Amino acid sequence: MTAVDTGRISREDIESKLRQIKGDAEGAAEGARNVGVPAGAAVAVLLLVLIYLMGRRSGKKRSAYVAVRRL
């Protein structure tokens, strides 16, 4: 008799369903990982460039122009 005939859920039914779910989840995680790593690297590079440019701008605002005169 199977689980459908008796109306009961056996341990094997639960284990097979969990294996199926685990396989689906691992496939989805691998696909997301393949897209996530390059996207994360691109965001990190973009942030570094943005921080660099903002630092240059604030440095220009604060720097004093000193003229040296010879007597």
N, CA, C and O atoms as a Maestro MAE file, in Angstrom:
{
 s_m_m2io_version
 :::
 2.0.0
}

f_m_ct {
 s_m_title
 :::
 protein
 m_atom[284] {
  # First column is atom index #
  i_m_mmod_type
  r_m_x_coord
  r_m_y_coord
  r_m_z_coord
  i_m_residue_number
  s_m_chain_name
  s_m_pdb_residue_name
  s_m_pdb_atom_name
  i_m_atomic_number
  :::
  1 25 0.837 -1.185 0.000 1 A "MET " " N  " 7
  2 3 0.000 0.000 0.000 1 A "MET " " CA " 6
  3 2 0.882 1.249 0.000 1 A "MET " " C  " 6
  4 15 1.942 1.266 0.626 1 A "MET " " O  " 8
  5 25 0.449 2.273 -0.690 2 A "THR " " N  " 7
  6 3 1.191 3.532 -0.738 2 A "THR " " CA " 6
  7 2 0.531 4.555 0.166 2 A "THR " " C  " 6
  8 15 -0.534 4.319 0.737 2 A "THR " " O  " 8
  9 25 1.187 5.690 0.281 3 A "ALA " " N  " 7
  10 3 0.670 6.743 1.164 3 A "ALA " " CA " 6
  11 2 -0.663 7.288 0.656 3 A "ALA " " C  " 6
  12 15 -1.486 7.733 1.456 3 A "ALA " " O  " 8
  13 25 -0.889 7.262 -0.631 4 A "VAL " " N  " 7
  14 3 -2.132 7.787 -1.196 4 A "VAL " " CA " 6
  15 2 -3.293 6.857 -0.871 4 A "VAL " " C  " 6
  16 15 -4.399 7.318 -0.589 4 A "VAL " " O  " 8
  17 25 -3.050 5.560 -0.908 5 A "ASP " " N  " 7
  18 3 -4.120 4.585 -0.659 5 A "ASP " " CA " 6
  19 2 -4.584 4.626 0.795 5 A "ASP " " C  " 6
  20 15 -5.785 4.568 1.058 5 A "ASP " " O  " 8
  21 25 -3.657 4.723 1.736 6 A "THR " " N  " 7
  22 3 -4.022 4.647 3.147 6 A "THR " " CA " 6
  23 2 -4.343 6.009 3.749 6 A "THR " " C  " 6
  24 15 -4.956 6.086 4.814 6 A "THR " " O  " 8
  25 25 -3.938 7.075 3.086 7 A "GLY " " N  " 7
  26 3 -4.178 8.393 3.651 7 A "GLY " " CA " 6
  27 2 -3.102 8.801 4.647 7 A "GLY " " C  " 6
  28 15 -3.177 9.879 5.238 7 A "GLY " " O  " 8
  29 25 -2.108 7.952 4.834 8 A "ARG " " N  " 7
  30 3 -1.017 8.264 5.765 8 A "ARG " " CA " 6
  31 2 0.217 8.685 4.979 8 A "ARG " " C  " 6
  32 15 0.427 8.259 3.844 8 A "ARG " " O  " 8
  33 25 1.010 9.511 5.594 9 A "ILE " " N  " 7
  34 3 2.262 9.957 4.991 9 A "ILE " " CA " 6
  35 2 3.393 9.191 5.648 9 A "ILE " " C  " 6
  36 15 3.555 9.220 6.868 9 A "ILE " " O  " 8
  37 25 4.162 8.519 4.840 10 A "SER " " N  " 7
  38 3 5.258 7.718 5.383 10 A "SER " " CA " 6
  39 2 6.546 8.544 5.446 10 A "SER " " C  " 6
  40 15 6.647 9.632 4.878 10 A "SER " " O  " 8
  41 25 7.503 7.991 6.146 11 A "ARG " " N  " 7
  42 3 8.799 8.644 6.281 11 A "ARG " " CA " 6
  43 2 9.474 8.781 4.912 11 A "ARG " " C  " 6
  44 15 10.119 9.793 4.638 11 A "ARG " " O  " 8
  45 25 9.331 7.786 4.069 12 A "GLU " " N  " 7
  46 3 9.925 7.811 2.735 12 A "GLU " " CA " 6
  47 2 9.338 8.941 1.882 12 A "GLU " " C  " 6
  48 15 10.048 9.579 1.104 12 A "GLU " " O  " 8
  49 25 8.037 9.174 2.040 13 A "ASP " " N  " 7
  50 3 7.400 10.268 1.302 13 A "ASP " " CA " 6
  51 2 8.011 11.615 1.693 13 A "ASP " " C  " 6
  52 15 8.306 12.449 0.837 13 A "ASP " " O  " 8
  53 25 8.192 11.808 2.977 14 A "ILE " " N  " 7
  54 3 8.765 13.064 3.472 14 A "ILE " " CA " 6
  55 2 10.206 13.219 3.005 14 A "ILE " " C  " 6
  56 15 10.603 14.296 2.559 14 A "ILE " " O  " 8
  57 25 10.990 12.149 3.105 15 A "GLU " " N  " 7
  58 3 12.393 12.209 2.695 15 A "GLU " " CA " 6
  59 2 12.527 12.497 1.202 15 A "GLU " " C  " 6
  60 15 13.388 13.278 0.797 15 A "GLU " " O  " 8
  61 25 11.687 11.876 0.386 16 A "SER " " N  " 7
  62 3 11.781 12.111 -1.057 16 A "SER " " CA " 6
  63 2 11.395 13.549 -1.402 16 A "SER " " C  " 6
  64 15 12.007 14.164 -2.275 16 A "SER " " O  " 8
  65 25 10.399 14.075 -0.731 17 A "LYS " " N  " 7
  66 3 9.983 15.456 -0.988 17 A "LYS " " CA " 6
  67 2 11.066 16.438 -0.540 17 A "LYS " " C  " 6
  68 15 11.324 17.423 -1.231 17 A "LYS " " O  " 8
  69 25 11.694 16.187 0.590 18 A "LEU " " N  " 7
  70 3 12.769 17.063 1.062 18 A "LEU " " CA " 6
  71 2 13.968 17.024 0.121 18 A "LEU " " C  " 6
  72 15 14.588 18.059 -0.127 18 A "LEU " " O  " 8
  73 25 14.306 15.846 -0.409 19 A "ARG " " N  " 7
  74 3 15.400 15.736 -1.383 19 A "ARG " " CA " 6
  75 2 15.067 16.535 -2.636 19 A "ARG " " C  " 6
  76 15 15.938 17.192 -3.206 19 A "ARG " " O  " 8
  77 25 13.823 16.481 -3.062 20 A "GLN " " N  " 7
  78 3 13.400 17.227 -4.248 20 A "GLN " " CA " 6
  79 2 13.517 18.733 -4.001 20 A "GLN " " C  " 6
  80 15 14.014 19.464 -4.858 20 A "GLN " " O  " 8
  81 25 13.071 19.191 -2.856 21 A "ILE " " N  " 7
  82 3 13.143 20.618 -2.521 21 A "ILE " " CA " 6
  83 2 14.595 21.065 -2.413 21 A "ILE " " C  " 6
  84 15 14.952 22.142 -2.890 21 A "ILE " " O  " 8
  85 25 15.436 20.237 -1.786 22 A "LYS " " N  " 7
  86 3 16.848 20.573 -1.628 22 A "LYS " " CA " 6
  87 2 17.529 20.700 -2.985 22 A "LYS " " C  " 6
  88 15 18.338 21.606 -3.190 22 A "LYS " " O  " 8
  89 25 17.212 19.811 -3.903 23 A "GLY " " N  " 7
  90 3 17.789 19.881 -5.247 23 A "GLY " " CA " 6
  91 2 17.382 21.148 -5.970 23 A "GLY " " C  " 6
  92 15 18.207 21.780 -6.630 23 A "GLY " " O  " 8
  93 25 16.127 21.522 -5.854 24 A "ASP " " N  " 7
  94 3 15.643 22.751 -6.492 24 A "ASP " " CA " 6
  95 2 16.318 23.978 -5.888 24 A "ASP " " C  " 6
  96 15 16.702 24.896 -6.613 24 A "ASP " " O  " 8
  97 25 16.464 23.996 -4.576 25 A "ALA " " N  " 7
  98 3 17.075 25.140 -3.900 25 A "ALA " " CA " 6
  99 2 18.549 25.265 -4.250 25 A "ALA " " C  " 6
  100 15 19.042 26.378 -4.431 25 A "ALA " " O  " 8
  101 25 19.262 24.153 -4.350 26 A "GLU " " N  " 7
  102 3 20.682 24.206 -4.700 26 A "GLU " " CA " 6
  103 2 20.868 24.726 -6.121 26 A "GLU " " C  " 6
  104 15 21.807 25.478 -6.384 26 A "GLU " " O  " 8
  105 25 20.006 24.346 -7.019 27 A "GLY " " N  " 7
  106 3 20.088 24.840 -8.393 27 A "GLY " " CA " 6
  107 2 19.856 26.336 -8.461 27 A "GLY " " C  " 6
  108 15 20.556 27.045 -9.185 27 A "GLY " " O  " 8
  109 25 18.885 26.815 -7.719 28 A "ALA " " N  " 7
  110 3 18.597 28.250 -7.706 28 A "ALA " " CA " 6
  111 2 19.732 29.032 -7.054 28 A "ALA " " C  " 6
  112 15 20.073 30.123 -7.512 28 A "ALA " " O  " 8
  113 25 20.319 28.491 -5.996 29 A "ALA " " N  " 7
  114 3 21.421 29.173 -5.316 29 A "ALA " " CA " 6
  115 2 22.640 29.263 -6.222 29 A "ALA " " C  " 6
  116 15 23.324 30.286 -6.239 29 A "ALA " " O  " 8
  117 25 22.915 28.215 -6.966 30 A "GLU " " N  " 7
  118 3 24.062 28.238 -7.882 30 A "GLU " " CA " 6
  119 2 23.857 29.280 -8.975 30 A "GLU " " C  " 6
  120 15 24.799 29.983 -9.343 30 A "GLU " " O  " 8
  121 25 22.667 29.384 -9.486 31 A "GLY " " N  " 7
  122 3 22.370 30.381 -10.511 31 A "GLY " " CA " 6
  123 2 22.507 31.798 -9.976 31 A "GLY " " C  " 6
  124 15 23.030 32.674 -10.665 31 A "GLY " " O  " 8
  125 25 22.047 32.026 -8.767 32 A "ALA " " N  " 7
  126 3 22.154 33.356 -8.160 32 A "ALA " " CA " 6
  127 2 23.608 33.693 -7.859 32 A "ALA " " C  " 6
  128 15 24.015 34.847 -7.989 32 A "ALA " " O  " 8
  129 25 24.390 32.704 -7.461 33 A "ARG " " N  " 7
  130 3 25.796 32.931 -7.145 33 A "ARG " " CA " 6
  131 2 26.554 33.348 -8.400 33 A "ARG " " C  " 6
  132 15 27.428 34.212 -8.336 33 A "ARG " " O  " 8
  133 25 26.226 32.739 -9.544 34 A "ASN " " N  " 7
  134 3 26.903 33.073 -10.789 34 A "ASN " " CA " 6
  135 2 26.641 34.508 -11.211 34 A "ASN " " C  " 6
  136 15 27.493 35.119 -11.857 34 A "ASN " " O  " 8
  137 25 25.506 35.053 -10.871 35 A "VAL " " N  " 7
  138 3 25.179 36.429 -11.217 35 A "VAL " " CA " 6
  139 2 25.647 37.383 -10.118 35 A "VAL " " C  " 6
  140 15 26.064 38.503 -10.416 35 A "VAL " " O  " 8
  141 25 25.588 36.966 -8.875 36 A "GLY " " N  " 7
  142 3 25.867 37.846 -7.744 36 A "GLY " " CA " 6
  143 2 27.315 38.265 -7.601 36 A "GLY " " C  " 6
  144 15 27.577 39.404 -7.214 36 A "GLY " " O  " 8
  145 25 28.262 37.397 -7.896 37 A "VAL " " N  " 7
  146 3 29.676 37.723 -7.704 37 A "VAL " " CA " 6
  147 2 30.115 38.845 -8.644 37 A "VAL " " C  " 6
  148 15 30.691 39.822 -8.165 37 A "VAL " " O  " 8
  149 25 29.877 38.763 -9.940 38 A "PRO " " N  " 7
  150 3 30.287 39.890 -10.799 38 A "PRO " " CA " 6
  151 2 29.529 41.185 -10.483 38 A "PRO " " C  " 6
  152 15 30.095 42.275 -10.563 38 A "PRO " " O  " 8
  153 25 28.271 41.060 -10.131 39 A "ALA " " N  " 7
  154 3 27.495 42.254 -9.789 39 A "ALA " " CA " 6
  155 2 28.051 42.908 -8.531 39 A "ALA " " C  " 6
  156 15 28.156 44.133 -8.469 39 A "ALA " " O  " 8
  157 25 28.403 42.120 -7.538 40 A "GLY " " N  " 7
  158 3 28.997 42.671 -6.313 40 A "GLY " " CA " 6
  159 2 30.338 43.330 -6.577 40 A "GLY " " C  " 6
  160 15 30.640 44.371 -5.994 40 A "GLY " " O  " 8
  161 25 31.145 42.742 -7.443 41 A "ALA " " N  " 7
  162 3 32.437 43.336 -7.786 41 A "ALA " " CA " 6
  163 2 32.246 44.665 -8.511 41 A "ALA " " C  " 6
  164 15 32.975 45.623 -8.252 41 A "ALA " " O  " 8
  165 25 31.279 44.729 -9.406 42 A "ALA " " N  " 7
  166 3 31.010 45.968 -10.131 42 A "ALA " " CA " 6
  167 2 30.546 47.070 -9.185 42 A "ALA " " C  " 6
  168 15 30.953 48.222 -9.331 42 A "ALA " " O  " 8
  169 25 29.706 46.729 -8.227 43 A "VAL " " N  " 7
  170 3 29.242 47.720 -7.249 43 A "VAL " " CA " 6
  171 2 30.402 48.204 -6.394 43 A "VAL " " C  " 6
  172 15 30.485 49.394 -6.093 43 A "VAL " " O  " 8
  173 25 31.304 47.304 -5.995 44 A "ALA " " N  " 7
  174 3 32.456 47.691 -5.179 44 A "ALA " " CA " 6
  175 2 33.370 48.647 -5.943 44 A "ALA " " C  " 6
  176 15 33.834 49.636 -5.377 44 A "ALA " " O  " 8
  177 25 33.631 48.369 -7.207 45 A "VAL " " N  " 7
  178 3 34.474 49.252 -8.017 45 A "VAL " " CA " 6
  179 2 33.803 50.606 -8.188 45 A "VAL " " C  " 6
  180 15 34.462 51.641 -8.090 45 A "VAL " " O  " 8
  181 25 32.510 50.610 -8.441 46 A "LEU " " N  " 7
  182 3 31.777 51.865 -8.590 46 A "LEU " " CA " 6
  183 2 31.844 52.701 -7.320 46 A "LEU " " C  " 6
  184 15 32.023 53.916 -7.390 46 A "LEU " " O  " 8
  185 25 31.703 52.069 -6.167 47 A "LEU " " N  " 7
  186 3 31.797 52.801 -4.900 47 A "LEU " " CA " 6
  187 2 33.192 53.380 -4.695 47 A "LEU " " C  " 6
  188 15 33.327 54.517 -4.240 47 A "LEU " " O  " 8
  189 25 34.223 52.620 -5.021 48 A "LEU " " N  " 7
  190 3 35.587 53.129 -4.869 48 A "LEU " " CA " 6
  191 2 35.831 54.341 -5.764 48 A "LEU " " C  " 6
  192 15 36.446 55.313 -5.327 48 A "LEU " " O  " 8
  193 25 35.360 54.298 -7.005 49 A "VAL " " N  " 7
  194 3 35.520 55.436 -7.912 49 A "VAL " " CA " 6
  195 2 34.753 56.641 -7.390 49 A "VAL " " C  " 6
  196 15 35.260 57.762 -7.427 49 A "VAL " " O  " 8
  197 25 33.552 56.425 -6.911 50 A "LEU " " N  " 7
  198 3 32.744 57.521 -6.372 50 A "LEU " " CA " 6
  199 2 33.408 58.164 -5.158 50 A "LEU " " C  " 6
  200 15 33.447 59.389 -5.046 50 A "LEU " " O  " 8
  201 25 33.925 57.348 -4.259 51 A "ILE " " N  " 7
  202 3 34.600 57.874 -3.069 51 A "ILE " " CA " 6
  203 2 35.857 58.646 -3.469 51 A "ILE " " C  " 6
  204 15 36.143 59.700 -2.901 51 A "ILE " " O  " 8
  205 25 36.599 58.133 -4.432 52 A "TYR " " N  " 7
  206 3 37.797 58.813 -4.898 52 A "TYR " " CA " 6
  207 2 37.455 60.193 -5.468 52 A "TYR " " C  " 6
  208 15 38.101 61.188 -5.140 52 A "TYR " " O  " 8
  209 25 36.432 60.238 -6.326 53 A "LEU " " N  " 7
  210 3 36.057 61.508 -6.938 53 A "LEU " " CA " 6
  211 2 35.537 62.504 -5.908 53 A "LEU " " C  " 6
  212 15 35.818 63.698 -6.010 53 A "LEU " " O  " 8
  213 25 34.789 62.036 -4.927 54 A "MET " " N  " 7
  214 3 34.302 62.940 -3.881 54 A "MET " " CA " 6
  215 2 35.456 63.474 -3.035 54 A "MET " " C  " 6
  216 15 35.436 64.631 -2.616 54 A "MET " " O  " 8
  217 25 36.445 62.648 -2.787 55 A "GLY " " N  " 7
  218 3 37.612 63.085 -2.027 55 A "GLY " " CA " 6
  219 2 38.419 64.125 -2.779 55 A "GLY " " C  " 6
  220 15 38.923 65.073 -2.176 55 A "GLY " " O  " 8
  221 25 38.548 63.961 -4.081 56 A "ARG " " N  " 7
  222 3 39.265 64.964 -4.886 56 A "ARG " " CA " 6
  223 2 38.536 66.287 -4.851 56 A "ARG " " C  " 6
  224 15 39.161 67.343 -4.745 56 A "ARG " " O  " 8
  225 25 37.228 66.240 -4.938 57 A "ARG " " N  " 7
  226 3 36.438 67.475 -4.953 57 A "ARG " " CA " 6
  227 2 36.565 68.217 -3.629 57 A "ARG " " C  " 6
  228 15 36.757 69.432 -3.611 57 A "ARG " " O  " 8
  229 25 36.458 67.486 -2.522 58 A "SER " " N  " 7
  230 3 36.550 68.160 -1.223 58 A "SER " " CA " 6
  231 2 37.972 68.662 -0.981 58 A "SER " " C  " 6
  232 15 38.155 69.664 -0.289 58 A "SER " " O  " 8
  233 25 38.974 67.994 -1.530 59 A "GLY " " N  " 7
  234 3 40.349 68.461 -1.398 59 A "GLY " " CA " 6
  235 2 40.567 69.758 -2.139 59 A "GLY " " C  " 6
  236 15 41.325 70.611 -1.678 59 A "GLY " " O  " 8
  237 25 39.919 69.926 -3.279 60 A "LYS " " N  " 7
  238 3 40.046 71.170 -4.032 60 A "LYS " " CA " 6
  239 2 39.353 72.319 -3.311 60 A "LYS " " C  " 6
  240 15 39.812 73.459 -3.372 60 A "LYS " " O  " 8
  241 25 38.267 72.027 -2.640 61 A "LYS " " N  " 7
  242 3 37.549 73.072 -1.913 61 A "LYS " " CA " 6
  243 2 38.363 73.589 -0.733 61 A "LYS " " C  " 6
  244 15 38.369 74.788 -0.455 61 A "LYS " " O  " 8
  245 25 39.040 72.693 -0.049 62 A "ARG " " N  " 7
  246 3 39.750 73.069 1.177 62 A "ARG " " CA " 6
  247 2 41.171 73.580 0.933 62 A "ARG " " C  " 6
  248 15 41.728 74.264 1.793 62 A "ARG " " O  " 8
  249 25 41.758 73.272 -0.195 63 A "SER " " N  " 7
  250 3 43.153 73.650 -0.400 63 A "SER " " CA " 6
  251 2 43.263 75.150 -0.622 63 A "SER " " C  " 6
  252 15 42.444 75.766 -1.305 63 A "SER " " O  " 8
  253 25 44.266 75.696 -0.040 64 A "ALA " " N  " 7
  254 3 44.497 77.127 -0.158 64 A "ALA " " CA " 6
  255 2 45.495 77.379 -1.283 64 A "ALA " " C  " 6
  256 15 46.433 76.608 -1.486 64 A "ALA " " O  " 8
  257 25 45.280 78.451 -1.995 65 A "TYR " " N  " 7
  258 3 46.212 78.863 -3.035 65 A "TYR " " CA " 6
  259 2 47.153 79.865 -2.401 65 A "TYR " " C  " 6
  260 15 46.742 80.948 -1.983 65 A "TYR " " O  " 8
  261 25 48.401 79.498 -2.335 66 A "VAL " " N  " 7
  262 3 49.380 80.369 -1.687 66 A "VAL " " CA " 6
  263 2 50.275 80.946 -2.763 66 A "VAL " " C  " 6
  264 15 50.914 80.215 -3.520 66 A "VAL " " O  " 8
  265 25 50.313 82.244 -2.820 67 A "ALA " " N  " 7
  266 3 51.175 82.920 -3.769 67 A "ALA " " CA " 6
  267 2 52.429 83.344 -3.032 67 A "ALA " " C  " 6
  268 15 52.353 83.952 -1.964 67 A "ALA " " O  " 8
  269 25 53.562 83.028 -3.590 68 A "VAL " " N  " 7
  270 3 54.827 83.394 -2.988 68 A "VAL " " CA " 6
  271 2 55.377 84.591 -3.757 68 A "VAL " " C  " 6
  272 15 55.517 84.555 -4.979 68 A "VAL " " O  " 8
  273 25 55.679 85.630 -3.025 69 A "ARG " " N  " 7
  274 3 56.206 86.860 -3.637 69 A "ARG " " CA " 6
  275 2 57.664 87.011 -3.248 69 A "ARG " " C  " 6
  276 15 58.047 86.784 -2.100 69 A "ARG " " O  " 8
  277 25 58.440 87.384 -4.191 70 A "ARG " " N  " 7
  278 3 59.837 87.664 -3.893 70 A "ARG " " CA " 6
  279 2 60.008 89.160 -3.754 70 A "ARG " " C  " 6
  280 15 59.462 89.943 -4.531 70 A "ARG " " O  " 8
  281 25 60.762 89.534 -2.768 71 A "LEU " " N  " 7
  282 3 61.005 90.957 -2.540 71 A "LEU " " CA " 6
  283 2 62.220 91.439 -3.235 71 A "LEU " " C  " 6
  284 15 62.559 92.618 -3.139 71 A "LEU " " O  " 8
  :::
 }
 m_bond[283] {
  # First column is bond index #
  i_m_from
  i_m_to
  i_m_order
  :::
  1 1 2 1
  2 2 3 1
  3 3 4 2
  4 3 5 1
  5 5 6 1
  6 6 7 1
  7 7 8 2
  8 7 9 1
  9 9 10 1
  10 10 11 1
  11 11 12 2
  12 11 13 1
  13 13 14 1
  14 14 15 1
  15 15 16 2
  16 15 17 1
  17 17 18 1
  18 18 19 1
  19 19 20 2
  20 19 21 1
  21 21 22 1
  22 22 23 1
  23 23 24 2
  24 23 25 1
  25 25 26 1
  26 26 27 1
  27 27 28 2
  28 27 29 1
  29 29 30 1
  30 30 31 1
  31 31 32 2
  32 31 33 1
  33 33 34 1
  34 34 35 1
  35 35 36 2
  36 35 37 1
  37 37 38 1
  38 38 39 1
  39 39 40 2
  40 39 41 1
  41 41 42 1
  42 42 43 1
  43 43 44 2
  44 43 45 1
  45 45 46 1
  46 46 47 1
  47 47 48 2
  48 47 49 1
  49 49 50 1
  50 50 51 1
  51 51 52 2
  52 51 53 1
  53 53 54 1
  54 54 55 1
  55 55 56 2
  56 55 57 1
  57 57 58 1
  58 58 59 1
  59 59 60 2
  60 59 61 1
  61 61 62 1
  62 62 63 1
  63 63 64 2
  64 63 65 1
  65 65 66 1
  66 66 67 1
  67 67 68 2
  68 67 69 1
  69 69 70 1
  70 70 71 1
  71 71 72 2
  72 71 73 1
  73 73 74 1
  74 74 75 1
  75 75 76 2
  76 75 77 1
  77 77 78 1
  78 78 79 1
  79 79 80 2
  80 79 81 1
  81 81 82 1
  82 82 83 1
  83 83 84 2
  84 83 85 1
  85 85 86 1
  86 86 87 1
  87 87 88 2
  88 87 89 1
  89 89 90 1
  90 90 91 1
  91 91 92 2
  92 91 93 1
  93 93 94 1
  94 94 95 1
  95 95 96 2
  96 95 97 1
  97 97 98 1
  98 98 99 1
  99 99 100 2
  100 99 101 1
  101 101 102 1
  102 102 103 1
  103 103 104 2
  104 103 105 1
  105 105 106 1
  106 106 107 1
  107 107 108 2
  108 107 109 1
  109 109 110 1
  110 110 111 1
  111 111 112 2
  112 111 113 1
  113 113 114 1
  114 114 115 1
  115 115 116 2
  116 115 117 1
  117 117 118 1
  118 118 119 1
  119 119 120 2
  120 119 121 1
  121 121 122 1
  122 122 123 1
  123 123 124 2
  124 123 125 1
  125 125 126 1
  126 126 127 1
  127 127 128 2
  128 127 129 1
  129 129 130 1
  130 130 131 1
  131 131 132 2
  132 131 133 1
  133 133 134 1
  134 134 135 1
  135 135 136 2
  136 135 137 1
  137 137 138 1
  138 138 139 1
  139 139 140 2
  140 139 141 1
  141 141 142 1
  142 142 143 1
  143 143 144 2
  144 143 145 1
  145 145 146 1
  146 146 147 1
  147 147 148 2
  148 147 149 1
  149 149 150 1
  150 150 151 1
  151 151 152 2
  152 151 153 1
  153 153 154 1
  154 154 155 1
  155 155 156 2
  156 155 157 1
  157 157 158 1
  158 158 159 1
  159 159 160 2
  160 159 161 1
  161 161 162 1
  162 162 163 1
  163 163 164 2
  164 163 165 1
  165 165 166 1
  166 166 167 1
  167 167 168 2
  168 167 169 1
  169 169 170 1
  170 170 171 1
  171 171 172 2
  172 171 173 1
  173 173 174 1
  174 174 175 1
  175 175 176 2
  176 175 177 1
  177 177 178 1
  178 178 179 1
  179 179 180 2
  180 179 181 1
  181 181 182 1
  182 182 183 1
  183 183 184 2
  184 183 185 1
  185 185 186 1
  186 186 187 1
  187 187 188 2
  188 187 189 1
  189 189 190 1
  190 190 191 1
  191 191 192 2
  192 191 193 1
  193 193 194 1
  194 194 195 1
  195 195 196 2
  196 195 197 1
  197 197 198 1
  198 198 199 1
  199 199 200 2
  200 199 201 1
  201 201 202 1
  202 202 203 1
  203 203 204 2
  204 203 205 1
  205 205 206 1
  206 206 207 1
  207 207 208 2
  208 207 209 1
  209 209 210 1
  210 210 211 1
  211 211 212 2
  212 211 213 1
  213 213 214 1
  214 214 215 1
  215 215 216 2
  216 215 217 1
  217 217 218 1
  218 218 219 1
  219 219 220 2
  220 219 221 1
  221 221 222 1
  222 222 223 1
  223 223 224 2
  224 223 225 1
  225 225 226 1
  226 226 227 1
  227 227 228 2
  228 227 229 1
  229 229 230 1
  230 230 231 1
  231 231 232 2
  232 231 233 1
  233 233 234 1
  234 234 235 1
  235 235 236 2
  236 235 237 1
  237 237 238 1
  238 238 239 1
  239 239 240 2
  240 239 241 1
  241 241 242 1
  242 242 243 1
  243 243 244 2
  244 243 245 1
  245 245 246 1
  246 246 247 1
  247 247 248 2
  248 247 249 1
  249 249 250 1
  250 250 251 1
  251 251 252 2
  252 251 253 1
  253 253 254 1
  254 254 255 1
  255 255 256 2
  256 255 257 1
  257 257 258 1
  258 258 259 1
  259 259 260 2
  260 259 261 1
  261 261 262 1
  262 262 263 1
  263 263 264 2
  264 263 265 1
  265 265 266 1
  266 266 267 1
  267 267 268 2
  268 267 269 1
  269 269 270 1
  270 270 271 1
  271 271 272 2
  272 271 273 1
  273 273 274 1
  274 274 275 1
  275 275 276 2
  276 275 277 1
  277 277 278 1
  278 278 279 1
  279 279 280 2
  280 279 281 1
  281 281 282 1
  282 282 283 1
  283 283 284 2
  :::
 }
}
